[in-house]
Amino acid sequence: MPRDEILELDKTVNLKTIAHEVSVLTSCLEGEQHLKAIKTLMQDRISQLPASALPALTPACGAYCRDVFYCDPSGRFSMMLIAWAPDAVTPVHGHNAWGCVSVVKGDITCDCYTISDSVKSPYKAKHEKTIHAGAGAVTTVGAFPAGVHSLSNTSLAPAITLHIYGMDLSKDASDINVFMDENEQHPAA
């Protein structure tokens, strides 16, 4: 067969292909190895993800909205998109599992905290640093008590983030969160 007649593989990047690739990584690699591999994957894929591959999410003014669009059938991970209106902010929180967060569009600010005692609630969180991340930025977060943070869109334009968490969120997306204030009711990212 002549070389020019060989069909090329479809190299389209979309949410479905990313979910498949994350599934392969979480089934083949253990613990920290798969988290590092997912971060590397997302650093490559996030710049290739066209805006047309994203569902339309419209948060209320000053708020954010979430869409858990994929839950691994084996419960190894879930994926969600979060749309951020300008001035949207989460409460200070941690997570019940590992995570990988990618900024797809816009700018996100992350205020990072440490906690003095992970046994008592409400937890005492101390602000450590602020990170500003633009489109294409990718980071990972460990399970609580690591990775306590608050996310916000302090810009004047909307933002979109893609979150991959190491647990099944098919029943309730808020199951991922550990709030620093036990009375907190906001759904955090």
HELIX and SHEET records of a PDB file:
HELIX    1   1 ARG A    3  GLU A    5  5                                   3    
HELIX    2   2 LEU A   15  CYS A   28  1                                  14    
HELIX    3   3 GLY A   31  ARG A   45  1                                  15    
HELIX    4   4 ILE A   46  GLN A   48  5                                   3    
HELIX    5   5 ALA A   51  ALA A   53  5                                   3    
HELIX    6   6 ALA A  173  ILE A  176  5                                   4    
SHEET    1   A 5 TYR A  64  CYS A  71  0                                        
SHEET    2   A 5 SER A  78  TRP A  84 -1                                        
SHEET    3   A 5 ALA A 159  TYR A 165 -1                                        
SHEET    4   A 5 GLY A  99  LYS A 105 -1                                        
SHEET    5   A 5 VAL A 138  VAL A 141 -1                                        
SHEET    1   B 2 HIS A  93  HIS A  95  0                                        
SHEET    2   B 2 ASN A 177  PHE A 179 -1                                        
SHEET    1   C 3 ALA A 125  GLY A 134  0                                        
SHEET    2   C 3 ASP A 107  ILE A 115 -1                                        
SHEET    3   C 3 VAL A 148  SER A 152 -1                                        
END                                                                             
